[in-house]
Amino acid sequence: MTLNIRFRFATILIASVGIVFAQKPSFAPGVNYLIGATPQAVVIGDLNGDGVPDLAVTNFGSKSISIYLGKGDGTLTAAPTPTVNGSPQSLVMADLNGDGKLDLVILLYPQRIAVLFGNGDGTFGSPIILIVDKDPIGIAVGDLNGDGKPDIAIVNQTSPGGPVGYITLLLNNGNGTFLPPLHLSAGQFPTRLKIADINGDGKGDLLVTDMGLGTLQRNGSLMVFLGNGDGTFQAAKHYAAGNTPVDLALGDFNGDGRPDVAIVDGPYLEPSRLAVLLGNGDGSFQTPTFIPLDPARMQLPWLTSTPTTNKIS
């Protein structure tokens, strides 16, 4: 399979007074890069310390991770493929052990995560496998208890006691090991989550997309858990997010200095659309604005955001 840069990176333009969607963006000729079978997710970060963004892609079907290092001119070069010992789904990058090098945290089907410590040159050590709870679907990293160390949050679609979603929290010891897991109830059918400080208090908060009672109910929501700064959270607040929200990205989309959220709604029963919820700066959000997505090119769209530019891809 190939990764086509032309179609993978499309930008939504945000105006200061609202949302402007580029209906017919133009691109330079596409460049194809060979990746594995059934790609599931892509993340961007500097894996070899040269100041140029690199790519990591999970390939569920071929049970592999594709690593491409940026050259600084918009082109990429393949790096050695790290071993993962399973079928990768989601992945995130973070410096888990404080050595200044980005590491990979990979969600493996059916209920494991692999931690790969980076060598700082685009290669990685052998995976450390952690067993997690049932039906994990999404993963995020961020400081949840105020110690400056990136922690891991995993959203699960089935709790140990029944068909209710929940979040598994792994607090980092700072050396790449973690405390015993903590759990947090998270809706009926959660799909993805992010960690961010959305109310400006310096504490990590959790944002979770939830399809509610399932695709036939059309009662999806954004769940917001404001953090207390010690690894615990306030009760969730729910915001309308369309019918079947499946993924989310954060950024300041209207230039007011407050975090906003973009959510992919669909595509199970109707054409996909983007729900944009503008933030009020206090952890709450406004009624969503919906933008249709091209059904011919985005049958199952996912989001990735570029933090430094507040772009959505």
ChimeraX attribute file (.defattr): number of C-alpha atoms within 10 A of each C-alpha:
attribute: neighborCount
match mode: 1-to-1
recipient: residues
	/A:1	12
	/A:2	12
	/A:3	16
	/A:4	14
	/A:5	17
	/A:6	14
	/A:7	13
	/A:8	15
	/A:9	13
	/A:10	15
	/A:11	14
	/A:12	16
	/A:13	15
	/A:14	17
	/A:15	12
	/A:16	10
	/A:17	9
	/A:18	12
	/A:19	16
	/A:20	13
	/A:21	14
	/A:22	12
	/A:23	10
	/A:24	6
	/A:25	9
	/A:26	9
	/A:27	11
	/A:28	7
	/A:29	9
	/A:30	12
	/A:31	14
	/A:32	13
	/A:33	16
	/A:34	12
	/A:35	21
	/A:36	18
	/A:37	15
	/A:38	15
	/A:39	23
	/A:40	15
	/A:41	19
	/A:42	21
	/A:43	19
	/A:44	20
	/A:45	20
	/A:46	19
	/A:47	28
	/A:48	19
	/A:49	16
	/A:50	14
	/A:51	12
	/A:52	16
	/A:53	19
	/A:54	24
	/A:55	20
	/A:56	24
	/A:57	23
	/A:58	29
	/A:59	23
	/A:60	21
	/A:61	15
	/A:62	15
	/A:63	20
	/A:64	22
	/A:65	26
	/A:66	20
	/A:67	24
	/A:68	24
	/A:69	23
	/A:70	22
	/A:71	14
	/A:72	12
	/A:73	7
	/A:74	10
	/A:75	13
	/A:76	18
	/A:77	12
	/A:78	16
	/A:79	15
	/A:80	12
	/A:81	15
	/A:82	17
	/A:83	15
	/A:84	22
	/A:85	14
	/A:86	20
	/A:87	19
	/A:88	28
	/A:89	27
	/A:90	25
	/A:91	25
	/A:92	22
	/A:93	23
	/A:94	22
	/A:95	20
	/A:96	28
	/A:97	19
	/A:98	15
	/A:99	14
	/A:100	13
	/A:101	20
	/A:102	26
	/A:103	27
	/A:104	21
	/A:105	25
	/A:106	26
	/A:107	28
	/A:108	26
	/A:109	18
	/A:110	17
	/A:111	15
	/A:112	19
	/A:113	26
	/A:114	22
	/A:115	24
	/A:116	24
	/A:117	24
	/A:118	24
	/A:119	17
	/A:120	17
	/A:121	15
	/A:122	24
	/A:123	17
	/A:124	20
	/A:125	13
	/A:126	14
	/A:127	18
	/A:128	15
	/A:129	18
	/A:130	14
	/A:131	11
	/A:132	18
	/A:133	20
	/A:134	18
	/A:135	19
	/A:136	29
	/A:137	21
	/A:138	24
	/A:139	26
	/A:140	23
	/A:141	25
	/A:142	23
	/A:143	23
	/A:144	30
	/A:145	19
	/A:146	16
	/A:147	14
	/A:148	12
	/A:149	22
	/A:150	24
	/A:151	25
	/A:152	23
	/A:153	24
	/A:154	24
	/A:155	30
	/A:156	27
	/A:157	24
	/A:158	21
	/A:159	21
	/A:160	12
	/A:161	6
	/A:162	8
	/A:163	13
	/A:164	18
	/A:165	24
	/A:166	26
	/A:167	27
	/A:168	22
	/A:169	24
	/A:170	22
	/A:171	25
	/A:172	23
	/A:173	15
	/A:174	17
	/A:175	12
	/A:176	19
	/A:177	15
	/A:178	16
	/A:179	11
	/A:180	10
	/A:181	14
	/A:182	13
	/A:183	16
	/A:184	16
	/A:185	15
	/A:186	25
	/A:187	25
	/A:188	19
	/A:189	23
	/A:190	32
	/A:191	24
	/A:192	26
	/A:193	26
	/A:194	23
	/A:195	23
	/A:196	21
	/A:197	21
	/A:198	28
	/A:199	19
	/A:200	13
	/A:201	14
	/A:202	14
	/A:203	21
	/A:204	26
	/A:205	26
	/A:206	22
	/A:207	25
	/A:208	28
	/A:209	30
	/A:210	30
	/A:211	27
	/A:212	23
	/A:213	17
	/A:214	15
	/A:215	17
	/A:216	12
	/A:217	11
	/A:218	17
	/A:219	17
	/A:220	28
	/A:221	24
	/A:222	28
	/A:223	22
	/A:224	25
	/A:225	23
	/A:226	25
	/A:227	25
	/A:228	17
	/A:229	17
	/A:230	13
	/A:231	18
	/A:232	18
	/A:233	17
	/A:234	11
	/A:235	13
	/A:236	17
	/A:237	14
	/A:238	19
	/A:239	18
	/A:240	18
	/A:241	29
	/A:242	22
	/A:243	25
	/A:244	30
	/A:245	32
	/A:246	24
	/A:247	24
	/A:248	26
	/A:249	24
	/A:250	25
	/A:251	22
	/A:252	18
	/A:253	27
	/A:254	20
	/A:255	15
	/A:256	14
	/A:257	12
	/A:258	18
	/A:259	26
	/A:260	25
	/A:261	21
	/A:262	23
	/A:263	27
	/A:264	28
	/A:265	31
	/A:266	25
	/A:267	20
	/A:268	15
	/A:269	11
	/A:270	11
	/A:271	16
	/A:272	22
	/A:273	23
	/A:274	23
	/A:275	22
	/A:276	24
	/A:277	24
	/A:278	23
	/A:279	23
	/A:280	16
	/A:281	16
	/A:282	14
	/A:283	19
	/A:284	18
	/A:285	21
	/A:286	13
	/A:287	13
	/A:288	18
	/A:289	16
	/A:290	18
	/A:291	16
	/A:292	14
	/A:293	20
	/A:294	13
	/A:295	14
	/A:296	7
	/A:297	9
	/A:298	14
	/A:299	14
	/A:300	14
	/A:301	20
	/A:302	19
	/A:303	19
	/A:304	18
	/A:305	18
	/A:306	15
	/A:307	13
	/A:308	7
	/A:309	10
	/A:310	21
	/A:311	20
	/A:312	21
	/A:313	16
